[in-house]
Amino acid sequence: MPLAKLSSVHILLFSTSTFAQGMMPKATGGMDKQMTFKPMPEKVEDGREIITLTEAEKAIVMEQMRQMLSSVQGITDGLAQGDSQAVLESASLSSPSMMQDLPSQIRMKFPEPFSQMGMATHMAFAQISKEAKDIKNPVPILKQLSEAIQNCDACHATYRFVLPK
């Protein structure tokens, strides 16, 4: 196609496809390095401890985990807005009652350390609910939120769910 006949759409498509093939942002946000080809490793192992759950059980647990992530988002948004009621409500949704609402047949399948981390996480959310009234000083809330997220991180690094064979 002659250069004179290239539309702005063609130029945009060409420039974005060239960009996507060559320059990719690094974790640091830098755009100065060419992306290098890295082959897929031949063997990749997931060494985390296995917790076997049925599809339905896994769906219930994952729904609760998504709720906890939504609580984290609601708490941080509430703190950013100075809205103590939003912090309280978001934290309350992931309090210890959430774990008690989990069917017994699922809880029985959890290793003790998994349950302990889960309860510690729910207790951190309960503490956030108590401290939400003093949003002028967000430090105690942020400390509790950090503790909850550390538990999430440790748990996800240690365990994975698989379906029965």
Steps between C-alpha positions, in 0.01 A plus 500: 500500500649836406593715797263776385203262525567393860223620725549600860345164597761311298778703656357441848470125438854484365646703785319305772589164349863606470491626857346177628766291327797698623454713805327374811481676836713356775378460854678826575293672232802547274444494126867508410578130462417266215295198601708185469369160401487262793405139429252312715678273750465131423382414849307725735396368838260644752639389834218640709307269732186358342153537646252281313157654453210421272409755234212630717715519814774683314246746359375580851852554636604709200187714541604572859853586388362741242288656775811553711672667206194721455521585869863605456396724211209646698722567802769674297241702311328593827831610650581705190158668518506546877181293521506301825159341427632355173805362683278348769257343252775364273694347789186351654432301184819299562476457877524160678131431434596448135711198594223368725260525205718256307343152485657254746584250227732760346659614827579137589718476187725790598835428665529661845756764390268604215212543744721694741612740228141540388376577850786747559402675177133519599600629846708775334189608310300496826763722662480739206125522559563599863763759410304651210341762724833690525579550136692821575791273584501226235826343620342233727258405224780481245703279736206260536440504125868426440479206738194366318669531161817333632284205608340488155840508334642226728197279451500534120875428497449184709175340377310429181166339431464203271201293391475134603635252248 
